[in-house]
Amino acid sequence: MPKECRRKTSKDFGLPGTGINEGSRLERRAPAKSSQICDELIQKAAQISPSSATRAPTVMDTRRVPQVTITPEGGGSSREMQQEDWGDTVESTLRRKLSNSSISSTGSSVVESEDDLLSDNESKSKGIVTLEHLVDSGESKPWWKLKTIVHWPFSATQRRKLNWVQLAGHKGNFKAADEGTILKKFSENEMQCFEKLKGDMLLPFVPGYHGVVEKEGESFLHMTDLLANFDLPNVMDCKMGVRTYLEEELVRARERPKPREDLYKKMVEVDSEGPTPQEHSQQAVTKPRYMQWRETMSSTNTLGFRIEGIKKCDGTCRTDFKKTRSKQDVIQVFEDFVEGNVSIIESYLSRLTEIQQALKRSEFFKQHEVIGSSLLFIHDHTGKAQVWIIDFGKTTALPEGQMLNHDIPWQEGNREDGYLWGLENLIHTLESVSNKGTSEQTCCTDTKEISQTIETDVQ
Ligand code: I3P
């Protein structure tokens, strides 16, 4: 286990002072590293010439998603940072109103200005969010203060911190709550899913749900913080399925196309040849077009899942996996994520197998189109490793009597999502990581034994 992932004490830093000072010194240090990583990746991405990654998938073509051409009309409808995404300035310009969109996963992190740390659109849209409970000083301070910084959690501070990272989805959808819980921006869909999941096989694999609460005039889903029982967790978000948009989104976009400038920019950032000549000339792409492009660039179409983001215990956070597409690429990312620890992979595998069995028997799963849902992988230096099914904002009930297989190709109208197929591929991928790790260990053992034999012979 890397040294950085031990829980730090004041002795480690030679700081006998208060927790606050320790925290702030450390917070200043960590972002530089994270920022550096993000910057390097952005530069790298900019240098990569348009590649074959933009082409249609070459493997597992049976799952290739039918391409849909939507002819845009009317003006662009950018959804870059909008006025309503920002709240009143409270104490600092960093305070942000919760945006009104779908949501995602959690993880731990450290802090500075968002702009200092996250210089690309991608990072900003998936940013790293730390919520802090403030000590009640008796002043009329806000109940919570939102900062967008990167850090890792320290236990002994005077401020009680609730730290977690949002690796995917829309930033600003979470609020800190009581110890061990979080508040997630209300979504009718997701609320209904949690209610139905109460009586389903999948219950042990989804975050604890404690009902709807109102805070400052807004509604939230009160949920268990999945990171609460980990010590400096490593977190990975894998978005499941061969498709990341709902069929109804396609229909809507066809009826009323809304080309978006922000999505065009995100596309060009990854692949300047991604947009068609028409899209280049209007500097905008529609959302389904963007989502489909994302799916073919990443492993969504070819493997039925993709890596969205990783936060390591040392505070570094990566969301630059848009071109991580081949099984080999994914294996590499998993190896880095667990730092070669095969027993962590095996724990993940056994949990994934349990999830797979539960999914196959789940009534809820049969009756829902599961889109945009992720598996959240969490492990720490103690060897503890868990996987959770998260994000039901776009999980939609089928009409009464209709059921999905989740492992047959999608064709518009059948609502299949390829979730089980993706899970099968994910399990095979992790098995490859495990086998590789095991054979490397065996190889090293053999080498050692051989060298000992040679020494013996020499003696
Ligand atoms: C975003 C990602 C989100 C999607 C979001 C996309 O792209 O696909 O899942 O939100 O749409 O911009 P990326 O991962 O490249 O940043 P939904 O799942 O809620 O549709 P949005 O920009 O309309 O929020």
Boltz pocket constraint, residues with backbone or C-beta under 6 A from the ligand:
constraints:
  - pocket:
      binder: B
      contacts: [[A, 79], [A, 101], [A, 102], [A, 103], [A, 122], [A, 125], [A, 169], [A, 170], [A, 244], [A, 266], [A, 287], [A, 291], [A, 294], [A, 372], [A, 394]]
      max_distance: 6.0
